Amino acid sequence: MSEWSDQEIQKVIEGVATKAAEDADFHAKAISNPSAAIEEVAGKSVPEGFKVRFLAQEGYDLTLTLPDPVAADGELSDEDLESVAGGRCRGVSSISSVIACR
């Protein structure tokens, strides 16, 4: 979601979580069609090719996104260098969802 600021991303994540907690139909929509749920909350579309997935809280599961393997020569790809240079985040949001921003 490189066209979105980190603040916009955080606000949308919190908005989807809040609305899903209050509205069972929206909760189902967020799970079955995350892009449509985000567009409903944000008022704009998820960028082409960006995949989003929301999961229902079903016990004590934790989903983590693993980084791509590093090249055998230890060199970072151009994309990895751009990610680092962009100052974007990798971490855990305040709503206990694991996020990886680029």
N, C-alpha and C positions, 0 to 999 in steps of 0.2 A: 504494500500500500504506500509506495514511495511518493505518490502524489498527495498524501495526507500527512499532516504534521503528527508528531508523537502525541500532542495534546488532543488532537482530533481522534486519533485511534483510541486513546484511553477513554475519552468521553463516550465514544460509540460503544466500546466494550461494556462500560458501566451501564449505559442506556439499555443495551440489549439484555443484560443480566437483570436489571431492575424490572423492565417490562415483562420478561419471561417469568419472573417470580410472581408477578401480579396477574398475568393473563395466560391461562392454559392454552388457548388457541395460538397465541404468539409464541409460547414455549415450543409447541409442536412445529410451528413454522420455522423457528430458528434452527431446530434440529434437521428438518427435512429440506429447507431451502435457506441456508445461512445468508447468502448474498441478498435475497429479498428482504430478510429480517433486518440486515444492516442498512439497506437502502430505505426501509421504512423509518428507521430511527434517525439515520444521518441525513436523509434527503438527497443523497447522491449515491451513485453506483460504486461497487467494489471494482477496482481496476481490472482490466482484462488479464486473465492468466493467474490472478492471485486467488489462492484457494483458502477458504475459511471453513472450519468445522466446529460446531458446538456439540457438546456431549451432555446428556442428562446425567445428573448426579445420582449414581447408583452405588452407594456404599462408599468404600474407601479406595477407589481407584485413583491413580495419578497418571496422567499422560504427559510425557516429556518429548520434546523435539530434540533429537540428537543432531549434532552438526555433521556436515558431510565429511567423509574421510579426507585427511590431508594427503596431498600428492606424495608419492614415494620419495621425491627429492626434497621434500620439506618446504617447497615454495608455495606461497599463497597464490590463488588464482586472481585475475583482475577483478572478478566479482567480489571475492573476499576482501581484497584491498579497498574497493569502493565502500563496502559495508563498514569497515573499520574507519576509513577516512570520513565517512558521513556522520559519524558520531551517534549512530542509532543505538537502540538498546537491545539487550538480550536479558531476560529476567522473568520475575514473577510479579504479576500485577497485584493491586490491592484487593482484588476480588478472588484471589487464590486460583487464578488461571495462569498457566504457563504461557508466556508469549515470547515470540522471537521477532523483533522488528528489524527491518532493513532500511 
